[in-house]
């Protein structure tokens, strides 16, 4: 079955998404160690989005996933044509997801709300050595997974 949305998305975005999807799905469980406060680091959307951006040359966005009564801090990547690839969807088994963000008929696009202030708010957190180390570790693993194509 070919989903209808493929008629709306640029072929290069579909190809890029397929590469990202395969690489992310090939990632093993990785122990990211502990942060500066001795807490175990869990893989987050912020870490994974930054690693995907480094490997696949896309832009990271920080913001919120908004729907109903839910407003969750989140990060995703954006293709050159403006479509969203949610590399680590919130409360979803599966993913990544490719979302048509260029057509006003897409209800999914309204779930993603960019927050320019988030970079400022979390500047100290995103610049912590443990966060940066985690991004480097996942970037290396993603590069390895992407080479298997």
N, C-alpha and C positions, 0 to 999 in steps of 0.2 A: 504494500500500500504506500502510495506517495501522498504525504500530507499536503493539503491545499496551500498552506503557508509557503511551501517551496516556490510557488509561483510569484510570491511577493518579495522574496529575499534574493539578494544578489548571489550568484553562484560562488563568488569568492568568499562570502560570509559562510555559506553552507560548507564549503571545503575547509575553511579555517576552523569552524565549529567542530567538524568531524575529527580534525587533527587534535584539537584541544580535548574533546570528549574522550578519544582513545587514550591520550596521554594521562589524563586525570584518572580514568578508570584503571589504568595499569599501575598507578602509584601503590606501593606497598604501605602498610601501616608503619609509620616512622616515629621513633621516640625522639621528640624534640628537646628532651631534657627538662631543666628547670629554669625559671626566670630568676631575676636578681633577688627576689624575696623568698626563693626556695619552693615556689609553687610549680607543679607540673604544667608544662606548656601543652595545650591542646591545639591541634590544627584548627585555625579559624578561617573564615571567609576572607579576612583581611590579609592573612599570610598567603593563602592560596591565590587570591586575585593578584597580588603583587608578583608572585612567582610566575603565574601564567603570563602576566604582562611582560615580564623580562624575557621569557622564552619565545613568546609568539608575537611580540612587538605590537601590543594593543594597549589601550589606556585603561588605567584603574579608576574607578569611581567609588567614593565613600559616600554613604547616605543612609537611607532608611528603606526598609521594606514595609510598606503601609497597606493595610487592608482591614476593613471592619474596625474592630477595637484594638487591633495589633499595630504596633509601631516598633520595629526591631532594627537596631543598628546593623548595617550590612555593607558589604563591598562586592563589586562585580566588575567585569571588564566590558569595554565598548569597542566595537569594530570600527574600522576607518569610515564605514558608511553610516555609523550611528546606531547599529543594532546592539542589543544587550546580550552578553553571554554571562549567565549566572553560573559561576563555576562551582559554587557550594551552596545550593538553595537551602533556605531556612526550613526546617521541619519537613523535609522531603527526602524520601528514600529514592535515590537515583539522581541523575544529573551528570554533567551540566545541562543547562537549558539554554536554547537560543530563542530570543524573544524579538519579534518584529517591533522595532521602536520607531519606525519611520512612517507607518500607516496609522492614521487616527482611529481606524476600526479595531485596533488591537487593545483589548481590555487589560492585558497583562502589563503593558507599558506603564500604566498608571500605578502599579504597585511599587515602582522604583522611583524614589525621590532623592535626588542629589542634594547633598548638604555640604556646601563649600566650607562651612565653619567646622566640619568634623576634622579636617586636617589640622586646623589650629587647636581645636579642643584636645586632640590626641597626639599632638606633636611630640610630647615627651615620651608617650607610650610607643609610638611608631618608631622613634629614634633609639629606643632602648637596645642595647647590644643583644639581649636575648631575642627580641622581636626580629632584628636584622639577621641574626644567626639563623633563626628559624626560616626566614624567607630564603636565605642562601641555601640552606639544606634542602628545602622543597624545590627550589629552582634547579639544583643539581639533579635531583631525582626525576623531575619533569623532563629535563633535557635528555636524560638517559631513556626515559619511557618514550619520548617523541622520536628518538633515533630508531626505534623498532619498526617504524613505518616504512 
